């Protein structure tokens, strides 16, 4: 009788982070089909997300906590949410994801500055390969967006790095940070949301999908995964997210995926898988 293999805590955490990245991957598509201001979209989706995460906290008997580190985490998540949705409206979805995916570089830099952690050679090589793969995926569209949108997307890479470091902050509570971030995002964007007039079925459906799955469920999975997954590993695994965008576009909008984009996808997926195998050894 074959012995069943049981996943380790870190492997389970890695799986949760991967599933979260898959859900994050639908963000660009849904945002593009909603005819609203970026701040309006973010406010609406975080209303839904707050209900999802609030329900999770009730079910798990985990009351939201607050301290300065949790507040710092909430600011990181909020800035990431706001900049991502606004940048998506000002530049291409490809540019937004590529520039936001500078997060692994920022994770390493922040770890060096604040925790004095020296990145290993494997981390640096994997990060370089993942970034090269992401650039290959979208090299045809780079430079096609606005300068402001590209700049905001790049800044979101820095704030996104803060999301991966939530669990490393002293007395941190990532799920509380995400919950307070949702409420803050609702308040920031609500004045813009009440001015919107095009409440179509597509817009409402897309907002619910974004809030429930791309933010709510995804962040719950990410917070669980970050308990046992190092920040650099988690940020590299999230390299799956930008690869999903051209694939989803090709499936739902019948746009062609270039051979270079396919090469990029192979590089990203191969690098992430190879990194985790070698790191496990």
C-alpha positions in Angstrom: 0.0 0.0 0.0 1.5 3.3 -1.1 2.1 5.8 1.7 0.3 9.1 1.3 2.6 12.1 1.3 1.6 14.9 3.7 2.4 18.5 2.9 4.7 20.4 5.3 3.5 23.6 6.8 5.7 25.6 4.5 4.4 23.7 1.4 0.8 24.3 2.5 1.7 28.0 2.9 3.2 28.1 -0.5 0.1 26.5 -2.0 -2.1 29.2 -0.4 0.1 32.0 -1.7 -0.1 30.4 -5.2 -3.9 30.3 -5.1 -4.0 33.9 -3.9 -1.8 34.9 -6.9 -4.2 33.1 -9.3 -7.1 35.1 -7.9 -5.1 38.3 -8.1 -4.6 37.6 -11.8 -8.2 38.5 -12.6 -7.8 42.0 -11.3 -6.7 43.7 -14.6 -9.4 42.2 -16.7 -12.3 43.0 -14.4 -11.0 46.6 -13.8 -10.8 47.3 -17.5 -14.5 46.4 -18.1 -15.9 48.6 -15.4 -16.5 52.2 -16.8 -15.7 54.0 -13.5 -12.9 56.0 -12.0 -10.2 53.9 -10.5 -10.9 55.2 -7.0 -14.6 54.4 -7.4 -13.8 50.8 -8.5 -11.5 50.4 -5.5 -14.1 51.7 -3.1 -16.8 49.5 -4.4 -14.7 46.3 -4.5 -13.4 46.9 -0.9 -17.0 47.2 0.3 -17.6 43.7 -0.8 -14.2 42.6 0.4 -14.8 44.0 3.9 -17.9 41.9 4.2 -16.0 38.8 3.1 -13.1 39.3 5.4 -15.3 40.5 8.2 -17.3 37.3 8.0 -14.0 35.3 8.1 -13.0 37.1 11.2 -16.3 36.3 12.9 -16.3 32.7 11.9 -12.7 32.2 13.1 -13.3 34.2 16.3 -10.5 36.6 15.4 -11.5 40.2 16.4 -9.6 42.8 14.3 -6.6 44.2 16.3 -4.9 47.5 16.0 -1.4 48.8 16.8 1.1 50.9 14.9 2.5 47.9 12.9 -1.0 46.7 12.0 -1.7 50.3 10.9 1.4 50.4 8.8 0.4 47.2 7.2 -3.1 48.6 6.5 -1.5 51.6 4.8 0.7 49.3 2.6 -2.4 47.3 1.5 -4.4 50.5 0.9 -1.8 52.2 -1.2 -1.4 49.0 -3.3 -5.1 48.8 -3.9 -5.5 52.5 -4.8 -2.4 52.7 -7.1 -3.2 49.4 -8.9 -6.8 50.4 -9.8 -5.8 54.0 -10.7 -2.8 52.9 -12.8 -5.0 50.4 -14.6 -7.1 53.3 -15.9 -4.1 55.4 -16.9 -1.9 52.8 -18.6 -2.2 49.3 -20.0 -3.0 46.4 -17.7 0.3 44.8 -18.9 2.4 47.9 -17.8 0.6 48.0 -14.5 1.3 44.4 -13.6 4.9 44.4 -14.9 5.9 47.5 -13.0 4.0 46.3 -9.8 6.0 43.1 -10.0 9.1 45.0 -9.0 7.9 44.0 -5.5 10.4 41.1 -5.1 13.3 43.6 -5.6 11.7 46.0 -3.0 11.2 43.1 -0.6 14.9 42.2 -0.7 15.9 45.9 -0.3 13.6 46.5 2.6 14.7 43.3 4.3 18.3 44.4 3.9 17.6 48.0 5.3 15.3 47.1 8.2 16.1 43.5 9.1 19.7 43.4 7.9 19.0 40.2 5.9 21.5 39.4 3.2 19.7 37.9 0.2 21.1 34.5 -1.0 22.5 33.9 -4.4 19.5 31.7 -5.2 17.1 34.5 -4.3 18.9 37.0 -6.6 19.0 34.6 -9.5 15.4 33.6 -9.2 14.3 37.3 -8.9 16.3 38.2 -12.0 14.8 35.4 -14.0 11.2 36.1 -12.9 11.6 39.8 -13.8 13.1 38.9 -17.2 10.2 36.5 -17.8 7.6 39.2 -16.9 9.3 41.7 -19.3 9.2 39.1 -22.1 5.4 38.6 -21.5 4.7 42.3 -22.1 7.7 43.8 -24.0 5.4 44.6 -27.0 3.2 46.8 -24.8 5.8 48.5 -22.6 5.9 52.2 -23.3 2.4 52.2 -24.6 0.8 53.6 -21.5 1.0 57.0 -19.9 4.0 58.2 -17.9 1.8 58.9 -14.8 0.2 55.5 -14.9 3.5 53.8 -15.3 5.0 55.8 -12.4 2.0 55.0 -10.1 2.3 51.3 -11.0 6.0 51.3 -10.1 5.3 52.9 -6.7 2.7 50.2 -6.2 5.5 47.7 -6.4 7.0 49.3 -3.3 3.8 49.2 -1.4 3.1 45.7 -2.6 6.4 44.7 -1.1 5.1 45.9 2.2 2.2 43.5 1.9 4.6 40.6 1.7 6.5 41.8 4.7 3.3 42.1 6.9 4.1 38.9 8.8 7.6 40.1 9.6 6.6 43.2 11.4 6.7 43.0 15.2 3.3 42.1 16.8 1.8 42.0 13.3 -1.6 40.7 12.4 -1.9 40.6 8.5 -5.6 39.8 8.4 -6.4 42.7 10.7 -4.3 45.0 8.5 -6.2 43.9 5.4 -9.6 44.4 7.2 -8.7 48.0 8.3 -7.3 48.6 4.8 -10.6 47.7 3.2 -12.5 50.2 5.4 -9.9 52.9 4.6 -10.2 52.2 0.9 -13.9 52.5 1.1 -13.7 55.9 2.7 -11.0 57.2 0.3 -13.0 56.3 -2.9 -16.6 56.7 -1.7 -16.9 60.4 -2.8 -16.0 59.3 -6.3 -18.2 56.2 -6.2 -21.4 58.2 -5.4 -20.8 60.3 -8.6 -20.8 57.3 -10.9 -23.9 56.9 -13.2 -23.2 53.7 -15.2 -24.3 50.9 -12.9 -24.6 48.2 -15.6 -24.9 44.5 -14.9 -21.4 44.0 -16.2 -20.0 46.6 -13.9 -21.8 45.4 -10.8 -20.9 41.7 -11.5 -17.3 42.6 -12.1 -17.1 44.6 -8.8 -18.6 41.7 -6.8 -16.0 39.3 -8.4 -13.2 41.7 -7.6 -14.3 42.3 -4.1 -15.2 38.7 -3.1 -12.5 36.8 -4.8 -9.7 39.1 -6.2 -9.4 40.9 -2.8 -11.4 39.1 -0.1 -10.7 35.4 -0.6 -7.2 36.1 -2.1 -6.1 38.1 0.9 -7.4 35.5 3.3 -5.4 32.9 1.5 -2.3 35.2 1.3 -2.5 35.9 5.1 -2.7 32.2 5.9 0.1 31.4 3.5 2.4 34.1 4.8 2.4 32.5 8.3 4.8 29.8 7.0 6.1 31.3 3.7 9.1 33.7 3.7 8.4 37.1 2.1 10.8 36.7 -0.8 9.4 33.3 -1.6 5.8 34.6 -1.5 6.6 37.6 -3.7 8.3 35.3 -6.3 5.4 32.8 -6.3 3.2 35.8 -7.1 5.0 35.9 -10.5 2.2 33.7 -11.6 -0.1 36.6 -11.4 1.3 38.7 -14.3 1.5 35.6 -16.5 -2.2 35.0 -16.1 -3.2 38.3 -17.6 -2.3 37.7 -21.3 -3.7 34.1 -21.0 -7.1 35.4 -19.7 -7.2 38.2 -22.3 -6.5 35.6 -25.0 -9.3 33.3 -23.7 -12.0 35.9 -23.1 -11.2 38.6 -25.6 -9.6 36.5 -28.3 -6.5 38.5 -28.4 -3.3 36.8 -29.7 -0.6 35.9 -27.3 2.8 36.5 -28.9 5.5 33.9 -29.0 7.7 36.1 -26.8 4.9 36.2 -24.2 4.7 32.4 -24.2 8.5 32.3 -23.6 8.1 34.8 -20.8 5.4 32.6 -19.2 7.6 29.6 -19.4 10.5 31.5 -17.8 8.4 32.8 -14.9 6.7 29.5 -14.1 9.9 27.5 -14.5 11.8 29.9 -12.3 9.2 29.9 -9.5 9.0 26.1 -9.5 12.7 25.6 -9.8 13.4 28.2 -7.0 11.1 26.3 -4.6 12.5 22.9 -5.5 16.1 24.1 -5.0 15.2 26.0 -1.8 13.5 22.9 -0.4 16.6 20.9 -1.0 
